[in-house]
Amino acid sequence: MGRVVVLGEAARVEGFALGGATVIAAEDRDAVLRAWANLGDEVAGVVLTTNASTALDGAPAPHDQILTVVMPP
């Protein structure tokens, strides 16, 4: 079973840790891109904030079997 990562601005993602998700706070485009590139093969799903999704526009997925969803603004 893969893990779920929540990626984006700290104020929007920190609470997801209470539900067992791995939280990666990334406040700017470079931080989002670094975190995205370093997701391991064990990550099955990523929940992105709107800003993180925008930062990833055009970035290739870290692997073929990853599901992404974007939080509503």
mmJSON file of the N, C-alpha and C atoms, coordinates in Angstrom:
{"data_MODEL":{"atom_site":{
"group_PDB":["ATOM","ATOM","ATOM","ATOM","ATOM","ATOM","ATOM","ATOM","ATOM","ATOM","ATOM","ATOM","ATOM","ATOM","ATOM","ATOM","ATOM","ATOM","ATOM","ATOM","ATOM","ATOM","ATOM","ATOM","ATOM","ATOM","ATOM","ATOM","ATOM","ATOM","ATOM","ATOM","ATOM","ATOM","ATOM","ATOM","ATOM","ATOM","ATOM","ATOM","ATOM","ATOM","ATOM","ATOM","ATOM","ATOM","ATOM","ATOM","ATOM","ATOM","ATOM","ATOM","ATOM","ATOM","ATOM","ATOM","ATOM","ATOM","ATOM","ATOM","ATOM","ATOM","ATOM","ATOM","ATOM","ATOM","ATOM","ATOM","ATOM","ATOM","ATOM","ATOM","ATOM","ATOM","ATOM","ATOM","ATOM","ATOM","ATOM","ATOM","ATOM","ATOM","ATOM","ATOM","ATOM","ATOM","ATOM","ATOM","ATOM","ATOM","ATOM","ATOM","ATOM","ATOM","ATOM","ATOM","ATOM","ATOM","ATOM","ATOM","ATOM","ATOM","ATOM","ATOM","ATOM","ATOM","ATOM","ATOM","ATOM","ATOM","ATOM","ATOM","ATOM","ATOM","ATOM","ATOM","ATOM","ATOM","ATOM","ATOM","ATOM","ATOM","ATOM","ATOM","ATOM","ATOM","ATOM","ATOM","ATOM","ATOM","ATOM","ATOM","ATOM","ATOM","ATOM","ATOM","ATOM","ATOM","ATOM","ATOM","ATOM","ATOM","ATOM","ATOM","ATOM","ATOM","ATOM","ATOM","ATOM","ATOM","ATOM","ATOM","ATOM","ATOM","ATOM","ATOM","ATOM","ATOM","ATOM","ATOM","ATOM","ATOM","ATOM","ATOM","ATOM","ATOM","ATOM","ATOM","ATOM","ATOM","ATOM","ATOM","ATOM","ATOM","ATOM","ATOM","ATOM","ATOM","ATOM","ATOM","ATOM","ATOM","ATOM","ATOM","ATOM","ATOM","ATOM","ATOM","ATOM","ATOM","ATOM","ATOM","ATOM","ATOM","ATOM","ATOM","ATOM","ATOM","ATOM","ATOM","ATOM","ATOM","ATOM","ATOM","ATOM","ATOM","ATOM","ATOM","ATOM","ATOM","ATOM","ATOM","ATOM","ATOM","ATOM","ATOM","ATOM","ATOM","ATOM"],
"id":[1,2,3,4,5,6,7,8,9,10,11,12,13,14,15,16,17,18,19,20,21,22,23,24,25,26,27,28,29,30,31,32,33,34,35,36,37,38,39,40,41,42,43,44,45,46,47,48,49,50,51,52,53,54,55,56,57,58,59,60,61,62,63,64,65,66,67,68,69,70,71,72,73,74,75,76,77,78,79,80,81,82,83,84,85,86,87,88,89,90,91,92,93,94,95,96,97,98,99,100,101,102,103,104,105,106,107,108,109,110,111,112,113,114,115,116,117,118,119,120,121,122,123,124,125,126,127,128,129,130,131,132,133,134,135,136,137,138,139,140,141,142,143,144,145,146,147,148,149,150,151,152,153,154,155,156,157,158,159,160,161,162,163,164,165,166,167,168,169,170,171,172,173,174,175,176,177,178,179,180,181,182,183,184,185,186,187,188,189,190,191,192,193,194,195,196,197,198,199,200,201,202,203,204,205,206,207,208,209,210,211,212,213,214,215,216,217,218,219],
"type_symbol":["N","C","C","N","C","C","N","C","C","N","C","C","N","C","C","N","C","C","N","C","C","N","C","C","N","C","C","N","C","C","N","C","C","N","C","C","N","C","C","N","C","C","N","C","C","N","C","C","N","C","C","N","C","C","N","C","C","N","C","C","N","C","C","N","C","C","N","C","C","N","C","C","N","C","C","N","C","C","N","C","C","N","C","C","N","C","C","N","C","C","N","C","C","N","C","C","N","C","C","N","C","C","N","C","C","N","C","C","N","C","C","N","C","C","N","C","C","N","C","C","N","C","C","N","C","C","N","C","C","N","C","C","N","C","C","N","C","C","N","C","C","N","C","C","N","C","C","N","C","C","N","C","C","N","C","C","N","C","C","N","C","C","N","C","C","N","C","C","N","C","C","N","C","C","N","C","C","N","C","C","N","C","C","N","C","C","N","C","C","N","C","C","N","C","C","N","C","C","N","C","C","N","C","C","N","C","C","N","C","C","N","C","C","N","C","C","N","C","C"],
"label_atom_id":["N","CA","C","N","CA","C","N","CA","C","N","CA","C","N","CA","C","N","CA","C","N","CA","C","N","CA","C","N","CA","C","N","CA","C","N","CA","C","N","CA","C","N","CA","C","N","CA","C","N","CA","C","N","CA","C","N","CA","C","N","CA","C","N","CA","C","N","CA","C","N","CA","C","N","CA","C","N","CA","C","N","CA","C","N","CA","C","N","CA","C","N","CA","C","N","CA","C","N","CA","C","N","CA","C","N","CA","C","N","CA","C","N","CA","C","N","CA","C","N","CA","C","N","CA","C","N","CA","C","N","CA","C","N","CA","C","N","CA","C","N","CA","C","N","CA","C","N","CA","C","N","CA","C","N","CA","C","N","CA","C","N","CA","C","N","CA","C","N","CA","C","N","CA","C","N","CA","C","N","CA","C","N","CA","C","N","CA","C","N","CA","C","N","CA","C","N","CA","C","N","CA","C","N","CA","C","N","CA","C","N","CA","C","N","CA","C","N","CA","C","N","CA","C","N","CA","C","N","CA","C","N","CA","C","N","CA","C","N","CA","C","N","CA","C","N","CA","C","N","CA","C","N","CA","C"],
"label_alt_id":[null,null,null,null,null,null,null,null,null,null,null,null,null,null,null,null,null,null,null,null,null,null,null,null,null,null,null,null,null,null,null,null,null,null,null,null,null,null,null,null,null,null,null,null,null,null,null,null,null,null,null,null,null,null,null,null,null,null,null,null,null,null,null,null,null,null,null,null,null,null,null,null,null,null,null,null,null,null,null,null,null,null,null,null,null,null,null,null,null,null,null,null,null,null,null,null,null,null,null,null,null,null,null,null,null,null,null,null,null,null,null,null,null,null,null,null,null,null,null,null,null,null,null,null,null,null,null,null,null,null,null,null,null,null,null,null,null,null,null,null,null,null,null,null,null,null,null,null,null,null,null,null,null,null,null,null,null,null,null,null,null,null,null,null,null,null,null,null,null,null,null,null,null,null,null,null,null,null,null,null,null,null,null,null,null,null,null,null,null,null,null,null,null,null,null,null,null,null,null,null,null,null,null,null,null,null,null,null,null,null,null,null,null,null,null,null,null,null,null],
"label_comp_id":["MET","MET","MET","GLY","GLY","GLY","ARG","ARG","ARG","VAL","VAL","VAL","VAL","VAL","VAL","VAL","VAL","VAL","LEU","LEU","LEU","GLY","GLY","GLY","GLU","GLU","GLU","ALA","ALA","ALA","ALA","ALA","ALA","ARG","ARG","ARG","VAL","VAL","VAL","GLU","GLU","GLU","GLY","GLY","GLY","PHE","PHE","PHE","ALA","ALA","ALA","LEU","LEU","LEU","GLY","GLY","GLY","GLY","GLY","GLY","ALA","ALA","ALA","THR","THR","THR","VAL","VAL","VAL","ILE","ILE","ILE","ALA","ALA","ALA","ALA","ALA","ALA","GLU","GLU","GLU","ASP","ASP","ASP","ARG","ARG","ARG","ASP","ASP","ASP","ALA","ALA","ALA","VAL","VAL","VAL","LEU","LEU","LEU","ARG","ARG","ARG","ALA","ALA","ALA","TRP","TRP","TRP","ALA","ALA","ALA","ASN","ASN","ASN","LEU","LEU","LEU","GLY","GLY","GLY","ASP","ASP","ASP","GLU","GLU","GLU","VAL","VAL","VAL","ALA","ALA","ALA","GLY","GLY","GLY","VAL","VAL","VAL","VAL","VAL","VAL","LEU","LEU","LEU","THR","THR","THR","THR","THR","THR","ASN","ASN","ASN","ALA","ALA","ALA","SER","SER","SER","THR","THR","THR","ALA","ALA","ALA","LEU","LEU","LEU","ASP","ASP","ASP","GLY","GLY","GLY","ALA","ALA","ALA","PRO","PRO","PRO","ALA","ALA","ALA","PRO","PRO","PRO","HIS","HIS","HIS","ASP","ASP","ASP","GLN","GLN","GLN","ILE","ILE","ILE","LEU","LEU","LEU","THR","THR","THR","VAL","VAL","VAL","VAL","VAL","VAL","MET","MET","MET","PRO","PRO","PRO","PRO","PRO","PRO"],
"label_asym_id":["A","A","A","A","A","A","A","A","A","A","A","A","A","A","A","A","A","A","A","A","A","A","A","A","A","A","A","A","A","A","A","A","A","A","A","A","A","A","A","A","A","A","A","A","A","A","A","A","A","A","A","A","A","A","A","A","A","A","A","A","A","A","A","A","A","A","A","A","A","A","A","A","A","A","A","A","A","A","A","A","A","A","A","A","A","A","A","A","A","A","A","A","A","A","A","A","A","A","A","A","A","A","A","A","A","A","A","A","A","A","A","A","A","A","A","A","A","A","A","A","A","A","A","A","A","A","A","A","A","A","A","A","A","A","A","A","A","A","A","A","A","A","A","A","A","A","A","A","A","A","A","A","A","A","A","A","A","A","A","A","A","A","A","A","A","A","A","A","A","A","A","A","A","A","A","A","A","A","A","A","A","A","A","A","A","A","A","A","A","A","A","A","A","A","A","A","A","A","A","A","A","A","A","A","A","A","A","A","A","A","A","A","A","A","A","A","A","A","A"],
"label_entity_id":["1","1","1","1","1","1","1","1","1","1","1","1","1","1","1","1","1","1","1","1","1","1","1","1","1","1","1","1","1","1","1","1","1","1","1","1","1","1","1","1","1","1","1","1","1","1","1","1","1","1","1","1","1","1","1","1","1","1","1","1","1","1","1","1","1","1","1","1","1","1","1","1","1","1","1","1","1","1","1","1","1","1","1","1","1","1","1","1","1","1","1","1","1","1","1","1","1","1","1","1","1","1","1","1","1","1","1","1","1","1","1","1","1","1","1","1","1","1","1","1","1","1","1","1","1","1","1","1","1","1","1","1","1","1","1","1","1","1","1","1","1","1","1","1","1","1","1","1","1","1","1","1","1","1","1","1","1","1","1","1","1","1","1","1","1","1","1","1","1","1","1","1","1","1","1","1","1","1","1","1","1","1","1","1","1","1","1","1","1","1","1","1","1","1","1","1","1","1","1","1","1","1","1","1","1","1","1","1","1","1","1","1","1","1","1","1","1","1","1"],
"label_seq_id":[1,1,1,2,2,2,3,3,3,4,4,4,5,5,5,6,6,6,7,7,7,8,8,8,9,9,9,10,10,10,11,11,11,12,12,12,13,13,13,14,14,14,15,15,15,16,16,16,17,17,17,18,18,18,19,19,19,20,20,20,21,21,21,22,22,22,23,23,23,24,24,24,25,25,25,26,26,26,27,27,27,28,28,28,29,29,29,30,30,30,31,31,31,32,32,32,33,33,33,34,34,34,35,35,35,36,36,36,37,37,37,38,38,38,39,39,39,40,40,40,41,41,41,42,42,42,43,43,43,44,44,44,45,45,45,46,46,46,47,47,47,48,48,48,49,49,49,50,50,50,51,51,51,52,52,52,53,53,53,54,54,54,55,55,55,56,56,56,57,57,57,58,58,58,59,59,59,60,60,60,61,61,61,62,62,62,63,63,63,64,64,64,65,65,65,66,66,66,67,67,67,68,68,68,69,69,69,70,70,70,71,71,71,72,72,72,73,73,73],
"pdbx_PDB_ins_code":[null,null,null,null,null,null,null,null,null,null,null,null,null,null,null,null,null,null,null,null,null,null,null,null,null,null,null,null,null,null,null,null,null,null,null,null,null,null,null,null,null,null,null,null,null,null,null,null,null,null,null,null,null,null,null,null,null,null,null,null,null,null,null,null,null,null,null,null,null,null,null,null,null,null,null,null,null,null,null,null,null,null,null,null,null,null,null,null,null,null,null,null,null,null,null,null,null,null,null,null,null,null,null,null,null,null,null,null,null,null,null,null,null,null,null,null,null,null,null,null,null,null,null,null,null,null,null,null,null,null,null,null,null,null,null,null,null,null,null,null,null,null,null,null,null,null,null,null,null,null,null,null,null,null,null,null,null,null,null,null,null,null,null,null,null,null,null,null,null,null,null,null,null,null,null,null,null,null,null,null,null,null,null,null,null,null,null,null,null,null,null,null,null,null,null,null,null,null,null,null,null,null,null,null,null,null,null,null,null,null,null,null,null,null,null,null,null,null,null],
"Cartn_x":[0.841,0.0,0.882,0.597,1.393,0.972,1.82,1.475,0.929,0.259,-0.316,0.506,0.831,1.58,0.679,0.738,0.04,1.121,1.099,2.188,1.648,2.257,1.867,2.212,1.55,1.826,1.499,2.369,2.248,0.876,0.368,-0.92,-2.068,-1.94,-3.006,-2.806,-1.597,-1.342,-1.077,-0.69,-0.262,-1.303,-2.566,-3.613,-3.756,-3.325,-3.448,-2.572,-1.57,-0.728,-1.547,-2.583,-3.445,-4.163,-4.383,-5.044,-4.077,-2.791,-1.81,-1.076,-1.371,-0.673,0.729,1.613,2.929,2.781,3.141,2.971,4.317,4.333,5.533,5.145,5.609,5.344,6.332,5.8,6.63,5.999,6.706,6.138,6.36,7.29,7.532,7.729,7.803,7.88,9.073,10.229,11.424,11.273,10.703,10.509,9.52,8.472,7.492,8.16,8.917,9.585,10.592,11.328,12.287,11.554,10.487,9.723,9.118,8.565,7.947,8.968,10.148,11.191,11.713,11.565,12.105,11.063,9.845,8.847,9.307,9.243,9.683,8.621,9.013,8.105,6.992,7.168,6.146,4.969,5.088,4.0,2.978,1.75,0.673,-0.196,-0.308,-1.173,-0.612,-0.876,-0.432,-1.61,-1.869,-2.858,-2.077,-2.424,-1.708,-2.591,-1.982,-2.702,-2.768,-3.611,-3.723,-2.389,-1.7,-0.406,0.635,0.642,1.593,1.293,0.015,-0.375,0.1,-0.063,0.385,1.906,2.624,4.085,4.543,3.747,4.116,3.687,3.026,2.517,3.603,3.417,4.364,5.462,5.571,6.612,6.198,7.11,6.765,6.516,5.65,5.371,6.613,6.82,8.006,8.005,6.836,6.73,5.344,5.156,3.938,2.695,2.848,1.709,1.311,1.318,0.987,-0.313,-1.182,-2.454,-2.343,-2.75,-2.717,-4.111,-4.392,-5.628,-5.261,-6.096,-5.851,-6.96,-6.566,-7.534,-8.285,-9.525,-10.208,-9.559,-9.621,-8.995,-9.622],
"Cartn_y":[-1.177,0.0,1.234,2.175,3.384,4.437,5.417,6.495,7.697,8.555,9.775,10.944,11.848,13.058,14.252,15.24,16.501,17.562,18.269,19.177,20.574,21.558,22.945,23.837,24.983,25.97,25.402,25.66,25.091,25.34,26.534,26.86,26.013,25.517,24.725,23.219,22.763,21.323,20.7,21.493,20.935,20.043,20.367,19.593,18.178,17.926,16.591,15.551,16.01,15.084,14.362,15.003,14.371,13.154,13.14,12.015,10.955,11.125,10.124,10.386,11.494,11.817,12.344,12.142,12.76,14.172,15.153,16.554,17.13,17.783,18.486,19.931,20.805,22.234,22.82,23.495,24.119,25.459,26.522,27.862,28.538,28.029,28.677,27.615,28.074,27.175,26.229,26.758,25.914,24.812,25.139,24.135,23.064,23.468,22.503,21.569,22.126,21.306,20.34,20.786,19.894,18.748,19.081,18.043,17.052,17.543,16.696,15.731,16.249,15.424,14.349,14.577,13.642,12.706,12.702,11.748,10.343,9.449,8.083,7.242,6.069,5.14,4.643,4.77,4.31,5.286,6.468,7.449,7.087,6.856,6.469,7.644,8.625,9.767,11.039,12.148,13.457,14.412,15.079,16.142,17.444,18.271,19.526,20.722,21.77,23.028,23.619,24.601,25.238,25.834,26.501,27.106,26.051,24.933,23.865,23.28,23.106,22.594,23.527,24.815,25.805,25.733,25.562,25.478,24.258,23.188,21.946,21.91,22.927,22.936,22.538,21.394,20.908,20.017,19.909,19.044,17.578,16.725,15.308,14.654,13.667,12.925,12.169,12.038,11.326,9.843,9.247,7.87,7.654,6.536,6.283,6.011,5.531,5.077,6.057,7.335,8.328,9.04,9.189,9.883,11.236,12.285,13.613,14.218,14.984,15.754,17.129,18.103,19.491,19.937,20.526,21.061,22.22,22.403,23.611,24.836,25.97,27.182,27.627],
"Cartn_z":[0.0,0.0,0.0,-0.876,-0.979,0.029,0.177,1.102,0.351,1.102,0.554,1.053,0.132,0.453,0.177,1.054,0.849,0.704,-0.416,-0.786,-1.059,-0.411,-0.653,0.519,0.576,1.612,2.994,3.948,5.289,5.908,5.794,6.41,5.864,4.658,4.035,4.177,4.481,4.471,5.84,6.822,8.109,8.769,8.687,9.342,8.812,7.608,7.023,7.732,8.457,9.21,10.272,10.782,11.788,11.223,9.922,9.271,8.769,9.035,8.653,7.353,6.701,5.454,5.763,4.815,4.892,4.345,5.141,4.758,4.354,3.196,2.743,2.511,3.397,3.256,2.258,1.268,0.229,-0.098,0.199,0.086,-1.262,-2.054,-3.351,-4.438,-5.675,-6.825,-6.744,-6.401,-6.332,-5.294,-4.141,-3.094,-3.542,-4.237,-4.75,-5.76,-6.679,-7.696,-7.083,-6.072,-5.379,-4.699,-3.984,-3.278,-4.268,-5.359,-6.383,-6.976,-7.301,-7.915,-6.96,-5.655,-4.674,-4.065,-4.612,-4.121,-4.493,-3.559,-3.805,-4.489,-4.919,-5.586,-4.675,-3.36,-2.422,-2.309,-2.915,-2.885,-3.957,-3.513,-4.434,-4.82,-3.94,-4.214,-3.625,-4.319,-3.852,-3.918,-2.801,-2.741,-2.825,-3.794,-4.026,-3.694,-3.151,-3.054,-4.466,-4.655,-5.965,-6.398,-5.467,-5.814,-6.171,-5.455,-5.773,-7.146,-7.448,-8.765,-9.878,-9.664,-10.656,-10.825,-9.721,-9.783,-10.578,-10.552,-11.247,-12.704,-13.165,-14.536,-15.527,-16.168,-17.165,-16.616,-15.286,-14.706,-14.866,-15.279,-15.427,-14.069,-14.058,-12.823,-12.383,-11.083,-10.602,-10.952,-11.154,-11.617,-12.215,-12.896,-13.671,-12.847,-11.648,-10.858,-9.756,-10.048,-9.032,-9.406,-8.423,-8.605,-7.942,-8.63,-8.03,-8.033,-6.991,-6.893,-6.397,-6.747,-6.344,-5.401,-4.274,-3.317,-3.95,-3.583,-4.038,-3.393,-4.074,-3.497,-2.192],
"occupancy":[1.0,1.0,1.0,1.0,1.0,1.0,1.0,1.0,1.0,1.0,1.0,1.0,1.0,1.0,1.0,1.0,1.0,1.0,1.0,1.0,1.0,1.0,1.0,1.0,1.0,1.0,1.0,1.0,1.0,1.0,1.0,1.0,1.0,1.0,1.0,1.0,1.0,1.0,1.0,1.0,1.0,1.0,1.0,1.0,1.0,1.0,1.0,1.0,1.0,1.0,1.0,1.0,1.0,1.0,1.0,1.0,1.0,1.0,1.0,1.0,1.0,1.0,1.0,1.0,1.0,1.0,1.0,1.0,1.0,1.0,1.0,1.0,1.0,1.0,1.0,1.0,1.0,1.0,1.0,1.0,1.0,1.0,1.0,1.0,1.0,1.0,1.0,1.0,1.0,1.0,1.0,1.0,1.0,1.0,1.0,1.0,1.0,1.0,1.0,1.0,1.0,1.0,1.0,1.0,1.0,1.0,1.0,1.0,1.0,1.0,1.0,1.0,1.0,1.0,1.0,1.0,1.0,1.0,1.0,1.0,1.0,1.0,1.0,1.0,1.0,1.0,1.0,1.0,1.0,1.0,1.0,1.0,1.0,1.0,1.0,1.0,1.0,1.0,1.0,1.0,1.0,1.0,1.0,1.0,1.0,1.0,1.0,1.0,1.0,1.0,1.0,1.0,1.0,1.0,1.0,1.0,1.0,1.0,1.0,1.0,1.0,1.0,1.0,1.0,1.0,1.0,1.0,1.0,1.0,1.0,1.0,1.0,1.0,1.0,1.0,1.0,1.0,1.0,1.0,1.0,1.0,1.0,1.0,1.0,1.0,1.0,1.0,1.0,1.0,1.0,1.0,1.0,1.0,1.0,1.0,1.0,1.0,1.0,1.0,1.0,1.0,1.0,1.0,1.0,1.0,1.0,1.0,1.0,1.0,1.0,1.0,1.0,1.0,1.0,1.0,1.0,1.0,1.0,1.0],
"B_iso_or_equiv":[0.0,0.0,0.0,0.0,0.0,0.0,0.0,0.0,0.0,0.0,0.0,0.0,0.0,0.0,0.0,0.0,0.0,0.0,0.0,0.0,0.0,0.0,0.0,0.0,0.0,0.0,0.0,0.0,0.0,0.0,0.0,0.0,0.0,0.0,0.0,0.0,0.0,0.0,0.0,0.0,0.0,0.0,0.0,0.0,0.0,0.0,0.0,0.0,0.0,0.0,0.0,0.0,0.0,0.0,0.0,0.0,0.0,0.0,0.0,0.0,0.0,0.0,0.0,0.0,0.0,0.0,0.0,0.0,0.0,0.0,0.0,0.0,0.0,0.0,0.0,0.0,0.0,0.0,0.0,0.0,0.0,0.0,0.0,0.0,0.0,0.0,0.0,0.0,0.0,0.0,0.0,0.0,0.0,0.0,0.0,0.0,0.0,0.0,0.0,0.0,0.0,0.0,0.0,0.0,0.0,0.0,0.0,0.0,0.0,0.0,0.0,0.0,0.0,0.0,0.0,0.0,0.0,0.0,0.0,0.0,0.0,0.0,0.0,0.0,0.0,0.0,0.0,0.0,0.0,0.0,0.0,0.0,0.0,0.0,0.0,0.0,0.0,0.0,0.0,0.0,0.0,0.0,0.0,0.0,0.0,0.0,0.0,0.0,0.0,0.0,0.0,0.0,0.0,0.0,0.0,0.0,0.0,0.0,0.0,0.0,0.0,0.0,0.0,0.0,0.0,0.0,0.0,0.0,0.0,0.0,0.0,0.0,0.0,0.0,0.0,0.0,0.0,0.0,0.0,0.0,0.0,0.0,0.0,0.0,0.0,0.0,0.0,0.0,0.0,0.0,0.0,0.0,0.0,0.0,0.0,0.0,0.0,0.0,0.0,0.0,0.0,0.0,0.0,0.0,0.0,0.0,0.0,0.0,0.0,0.0,0.0,0.0,0.0,0.0,0.0,0.0,0.0,0.0,0.0],
"pdbx_formal_charge":[null,null,null,null,null,null,null,null,null,null,null,null,null,null,null,null,null,null,null,null,null,null,null,null,null,null,null,null,null,null,null,null,null,null,null,null,null,null,null,null,null,null,null,null,null,null,null,null,null,null,null,null,null,null,null,null,null,null,null,null,null,null,null,null,null,null,null,null,null,null,null,null,null,null,null,null,null,null,null,null,null,null,null,null,null,null,null,null,null,null,null,null,null,null,null,null,null,null,null,null,null,null,null,null,null,null,null,null,null,null,null,null,null,null,null,null,null,null,null,null,null,null,null,null,null,null,null,null,null,null,null,null,null,null,null,null,null,null,null,null,null,null,null,null,null,null,null,null,null,null,null,null,null,null,null,null,null,null,null,null,null,null,null,null,null,null,null,null,null,null,null,null,null,null,null,null,null,null,null,null,null,null,null,null,null,null,null,null,null,null,null,null,null,null,null,null,null,null,null,null,null,null,null,null,null,null,null,null,null,null,null,null,null,null,null,null,null,null,null],
"auth_seq_id":[1,1,1,2,2,2,3,3,3,4,4,4,5,5,5,6,6,6,7,7,7,8,8,8,9,9,9,10,10,10,11,11,11,12,12,12,13,13,13,14,14,14,15,15,15,16,16,16,17,17,17,18,18,18,19,19,19,20,20,20,21,21,21,22,22,22,23,23,23,24,24,24,25,25,25,26,26,26,27,27,27,28,28,28,29,29,29,30,30,30,31,31,31,32,32,32,33,33,33,34,34,34,35,35,35,36,36,36,37,37,37,38,38,38,39,39,39,40,40,40,41,41,41,42,42,42,43,43,43,44,44,44,45,45,45,46,46,46,47,47,47,48,48,48,49,49,49,50,50,50,51,51,51,52,52,52,53,53,53,54,54,54,55,55,55,56,56,56,57,57,57,58,58,58,59,59,59,60,60,60,61,61,61,62,62,62,63,63,63,64,64,64,65,65,65,66,66,66,67,67,67,68,68,68,69,69,69,70,70,70,71,71,71,72,72,72,73,73,73],
"auth_comp_id":["MET","MET","MET","GLY","GLY","GLY","ARG","ARG","ARG","VAL","VAL","VAL","VAL","VAL","VAL","VAL","VAL","VAL","LEU","LEU","LEU","GLY","GLY","GLY","GLU","GLU","GLU","ALA","ALA","ALA","ALA","ALA","ALA","ARG","ARG","ARG","VAL","VAL","VAL","GLU","GLU","GLU","GLY","GLY","GLY","PHE","PHE","PHE","ALA","ALA","ALA","LEU","LEU","LEU","GLY","GLY","GLY","GLY","GLY","GLY","ALA","ALA","ALA","THR","THR","THR","VAL","VAL","VAL","ILE","ILE","ILE","ALA","ALA","ALA","ALA","ALA","ALA","GLU","GLU","GLU","ASP","ASP","ASP","ARG","ARG","ARG","ASP","ASP","ASP","ALA","ALA","ALA","VAL","VAL","VAL","LEU","LEU","LEU","ARG","ARG","ARG","ALA","ALA","ALA","TRP","TRP","TRP","ALA","ALA","ALA","ASN","ASN","ASN","LEU","LEU","LEU","GLY","GLY","GLY","ASP","ASP","ASP","GLU","GLU","GLU","VAL","VAL","VAL","ALA","ALA","ALA","GLY","GLY","GLY","VAL","VAL","VAL","VAL","VAL","VAL","LEU","LEU","LEU","THR","THR","THR","THR","THR","THR","ASN","ASN","ASN","ALA","ALA","ALA","SER","SER","SER","THR","THR","THR","ALA","ALA","ALA","LEU","LEU","LEU","ASP","ASP","ASP","GLY","GLY","GLY","ALA","ALA","ALA","PRO","PRO","PRO","ALA","ALA","ALA","PRO","PRO","PRO","HIS","HIS","HIS","ASP","ASP","ASP","GLN","GLN","GLN","ILE","ILE","ILE","LEU","LEU","LEU","THR","THR","THR","VAL","VAL","VAL","VAL","VAL","VAL","MET","MET","MET","PRO","PRO","PRO","PRO","PRO","PRO"],
"auth_asym_id":["A","A","A","A","A","A","A","A","A","A","A","A","A","A","A","A","A","A","A","A","A","A","A","A","A","A","A","A","A","A","A","A","A","A","A","A","A","A","A","A","A","A","A","A","A","A","A","A","A","A","A","A","A","A","A","A","A","A","A","A","A","A","A","A","A","A","A","A","A","A","A","A","A","A","A","A","A","A","A","A","A","A","A","A","A","A","A","A","A","A","A","A","A","A","A","A","A","A","A","A","A","A","A","A","A","A","A","A","A","A","A","A","A","A","A","A","A","A","A","A","A","A","A","A","A","A","A","A","A","A","A","A","A","A","A","A","A","A","A","A","A","A","A","A","A","A","A","A","A","A","A","A","A","A","A","A","A","A","A","A","A","A","A","A","A","A","A","A","A","A","A","A","A","A","A","A","A","A","A","A","A","A","A","A","A","A","A","A","A","A","A","A","A","A","A","A","A","A","A","A","A","A","A","A","A","A","A","A","A","A","A","A","A","A","A","A","A","A","A"],
"auth_atom_id":["N","CA","C","N","CA","C","N","CA","C","N","CA","C","N","CA","C","N","CA","C","N","CA","C","N","CA","C","N","CA","C","N","CA","C","N","CA","C","N","CA","C","N","CA","C","N","CA","C","N","CA","C","N","CA","C","N","CA","C","N","CA","C","N","CA","C","N","CA","C","N","CA","C","N","CA","C","N","CA","C","N","CA","C","N","CA","C","N","CA","C","N","CA","C","N","CA","C","N","CA","C","N","CA","C","N","CA","C","N","CA","C","N","CA","C","N","CA","C","N","CA","C","N","CA","C","N","CA","C","N","CA","C","N","CA","C","N","CA","C","N","CA","C","N","CA","C","N","CA","C","N","CA","C","N","CA","C","N","CA","C","N","CA","C","N","CA","C","N","CA","C","N","CA","C","N","CA","C","N","CA","C","N","CA","C","N","CA","C","N","CA","C","N","CA","C","N","CA","C","N","CA","C","N","CA","C","N","CA","C","N","CA","C","N","CA","C","N","CA","C","N","CA","C","N","CA","C","N","CA","C","N","CA","C","N","CA","C","N","CA","C","N","CA","C","N","CA","C","N","CA","C","N","CA","C"],
"pdbx_PDB_model_num":[1,1,1,1,1,1,1,1,1,1,1,1,1,1,1,1,1,1,1,1,1,1,1,1,1,1,1,1,1,1,1,1,1,1,1,1,1,1,1,1,1,1,1,1,1,1,1,1,1,1,1,1,1,1,1,1,1,1,1,1,1,1,1,1,1,1,1,1,1,1,1,1,1,1,1,1,1,1,1,1,1,1,1,1,1,1,1,1,1,1,1,1,1,1,1,1,1,1,1,1,1,1,1,1,1,1,1,1,1,1,1,1,1,1,1,1,1,1,1,1,1,1,1,1,1,1,1,1,1,1,1,1,1,1,1,1,1,1,1,1,1,1,1,1,1,1,1,1,1,1,1,1,1,1,1,1,1,1,1,1,1,1,1,1,1,1,1,1,1,1,1,1,1,1,1,1,1,1,1,1,1,1,1,1,1,1,1,1,1,1,1,1,1,1,1,1,1,1,1,1,1,1,1,1,1,1,1,1,1,1,1,1,1,1,1,1,1,1,1]
}}}
